[in-house]
């Protein structure tokens, strides 16, 4: 795959990951999101896993590209959420650093699991 196409595909993967990570953040009705809550983390990972499968189905990126794209996408979604909360509602969230670390971990896990699952499906269909 040419380098320009690969970079464009990585940008599409980042956009998809940002949307998947941002949906539960931007549509939340609560005043503050508990980033350490099990239900929130599980939902966040499931959305990331589904979007990783979607990206792997349409774009055949390498696993390391998927993981890096999903880390960037998740962190970007968290930053947009926090900046939006400060600008629109004048609310400062006390868990900014913790949420960025959790976003990096969740992005890497969801990108890796989606890639791993897609590789398993392709290998299973070959046999």
NUFISE-884960 format. One record per residue (C-alpha): residue number from 1; residue in one letter; x, y, z. Coordinates in steps of 0.25 Angstrom, whole numbers, plus 5000, padded with zeros to 4 digits. Each point is the difference from the previous one (the first is absolute). Last residue first. Layout:
BEGIN
+------+------+------+------+------+
: resi : resn :    X :    Y :    Z :
+------+------+------+------+------+
:  NUM :    A :    X :    Y :    Z :
...
+------+------+------+------+------+
END
This chain:
BEGIN
+------+------+------+------+------+
: resi : resn :    X :    Y :    Z :
+------+------+------+------+------+
:  127 :    X : 4963 : 4907 : 5029 :
:  126 :    X : 5000 : 5013 : 4993 :
:  125 :    X : 4988 : 5005 : 5007 :
:  124 :    X : 5006 : 4998 : 5014 :
:  123 :    X : 5012 : 5008 : 4996 :
:  122 :    X : 4992 : 5012 : 4996 :
:  121 :    X : 4991 : 4999 : 5012 :
:  120 :    X : 5013 : 4999 : 5009 :
:  119 :    X : 5006 : 5012 : 4993 :
:  118 :    X : 4987 : 5008 : 5002 :
:  117 :    X : 5000 : 4996 : 5015 :
:  116 :    X : 5015 : 5004 : 5002 :
:  115 :    X : 4998 : 5013 : 4992 :
:  114 :    X : 4987 : 5004 : 5009 :
:  113 :    X : 5007 : 4996 : 5013 :
:  112 :    X : 5012 : 5008 : 4996 :
:  111 :    X : 4992 : 5012 : 4997 :
:  110 :    X : 4991 : 4999 : 5012 :
:  109 :    X : 5012 : 4997 : 5009 :
:  108 :    X : 5008 : 5012 : 4995 :
:  107 :    X : 4989 : 5010 : 5001 :
:  106 :    X : 4996 : 4995 : 5014 :
:  105 :    X : 5014 : 5002 : 5005 :
:  104 :    X : 5002 : 5014 : 4993 :
:  103 :    X : 4986 : 5004 : 5005 :
:  102 :    X : 5003 : 4995 : 5014 :
:  101 :    X : 5013 : 5009 : 5000 :
:  100 :    X : 4992 : 5012 : 4995 :
:   99 :    X : 4989 : 4997 : 5010 :
:   98 :    X : 5010 : 5000 : 5012 :
:   97 :    X : 5006 : 5013 : 4995 :
:   96 :    X : 4987 : 5007 : 4999 :
:   95 :    X : 4994 : 4995 : 5013 :
:   94 :    X : 4995 : 5013 : 5007 :
:   93 :    X : 4991 : 5004 : 4989 :
:   92 :    X : 4999 : 5015 : 4998 :
:   91 :    X : 4986 : 5006 : 4997 :
:   90 :    X : 4998 : 5013 : 4992 :
:   89 :    X : 4988 : 4994 : 4993 :
:   88 :    X : 5004 : 5003 : 4986 :
:   87 :    X : 5015 : 5003 : 5000 :
:   86 :    X : 5004 : 4991 : 5011 :
:   85 :    X : 4991 : 4988 : 4996 :
:   84 :    X : 5004 : 5001 : 4986 :
:   83 :    X : 5015 : 5000 : 5003 :
:   82 :    X : 4997 : 4988 : 5009 :
:   81 :    X : 4992 : 4992 : 4989 :
:   80 :    X : 5010 : 5004 : 4989 :
:   79 :    X : 5012 : 4995 : 5008 :
:   78 :    X : 4993 : 4987 : 5003 :
:   77 :    X : 4996 : 4998 : 4985 :
:   76 :    X : 5014 : 5003 : 4996 :
:   75 :    X : 5006 : 4990 : 5010 :
:   74 :    X : 4991 : 4989 : 4995 :
:   73 :    X : 5003 : 5003 : 4985 :
:   72 :    X : 5015 : 5001 : 5003 :
:   71 :    X : 5000 : 4987 : 5007 :
:   70 :    X : 4991 : 4994 : 4989 :
:   69 :    X : 5010 : 5004 : 4989 :
:   68 :    X : 5012 : 4995 : 5008 :
:   67 :    X : 4993 : 4986 : 5002 :
:   66 :    X : 4995 : 4999 : 4986 :
:   65 :    X : 5014 : 5004 : 4994 :
:   64 :    X : 5007 : 4989 : 5009 :
:   63 :    X : 4990 : 4990 : 4995 :
:   62 :    X : 5002 : 5003 : 4985 :
:   61 :    X : 4989 : 5007 : 4993 :
:   60 :    X : 4990 : 4993 : 4990 :
:   59 :    X : 4990 : 5010 : 4999 :
:   58 :    X : 4985 : 4996 : 4998 :
:   57 :    X : 4999 : 4988 : 5009 :
:   56 :    X : 5011 : 5005 : 5009 :
:   55 :    X : 4993 : 5013 : 5002 :
:   54 :    X : 4987 : 4994 : 5004 :
:   53 :    X : 5007 : 4990 : 5009 :
:   52 :    X : 5007 : 5011 : 5007 :
:   51 :    X : 4986 : 5008 : 5001 :
:   50 :    X : 4994 : 4988 : 5007 :
:   49 :    X : 5012 : 4998 : 5009 :
:   48 :    X : 5000 : 5015 : 5004 :
:   47 :    X : 4985 : 5000 : 5003 :
:   46 :    X : 5002 : 4987 : 5008 :
:   45 :    X : 5012 : 5007 : 5008 :
:   44 :    X : 4992 : 5012 : 5003 :
:   43 :    X : 4988 : 4992 : 5005 :
:   42 :    X : 5009 : 4992 : 5009 :
:   41 :    X : 5007 : 5013 : 5005 :
:   40 :    X : 4987 : 5007 : 5003 :
:   39 :    X : 4994 : 4987 : 5007 :
:   38 :    X : 5012 : 4998 : 5008 :
:   37 :    X : 5001 : 5015 : 5005 :
:   36 :    X : 5014 : 5006 : 5000 :
:   35 :    X : 4997 : 5010 : 4990 :
:   34 :    X : 4989 : 5005 : 5008 :
:   33 :    X : 4993 : 5011 : 4991 :
:   32 :    X : 4996 : 5013 : 5006 :
:   31 :    X : 4987 : 5008 : 4999 :
:   30 :    X : 4992 : 4988 : 4995 :
:   29 :    X : 4993 : 5000 : 4987 :
:   28 :    X : 5010 : 4993 : 4992 :
:   27 :    X : 4999 : 5002 : 4985 :
:   26 :    X : 5014 : 5006 : 4998 :
:   25 :    X : 5008 : 4990 : 5008 :
:   24 :    X : 4992 : 4987 : 4996 :
:   23 :    X : 5002 : 5005 : 4985 :
:   22 :    X : 5014 : 5005 : 5001 :
:   21 :    X : 5007 : 4986 : 5001 :
:   20 :    X : 4993 : 4995 : 4987 :
:   19 :    X : 5001 : 5013 : 4993 :
:   18 :    X : 5015 : 5002 : 5004 :
:   17 :    X : 5003 : 4986 : 4996 :
:   16 :    X : 4993 : 5002 : 4986 :
:   15 :    X : 5008 : 5013 : 4998 :
:   14 :    X : 5013 : 4993 : 5004 :
:   13 :    X : 4997 : 4988 : 4990 :
:   12 :    X : 4997 : 5010 : 4989 :
:   11 :    X : 5013 : 5007 : 5003 :
:   10 :    X : 5008 : 4987 : 5000 :
:    9 :    X : 4993 : 4997 : 4986 :
:    8 :    X : 5005 : 5013 : 4995 :
:    7 :    X : 5014 : 4997 : 5005 :
:    6 :    X : 5000 : 4987 : 4993 :
:    5 :    X : 4995 : 5005 : 4987 :
:    4 :    X : 5012 : 5010 : 5000 :
:    3 :    X : 5010 : 4990 : 5004 :
:    2 :    X : 4996 : 4991 : 4988 :
:    1 :    X : 4994 : 4986 : 5004 :
+------+------+------+------+------+
END
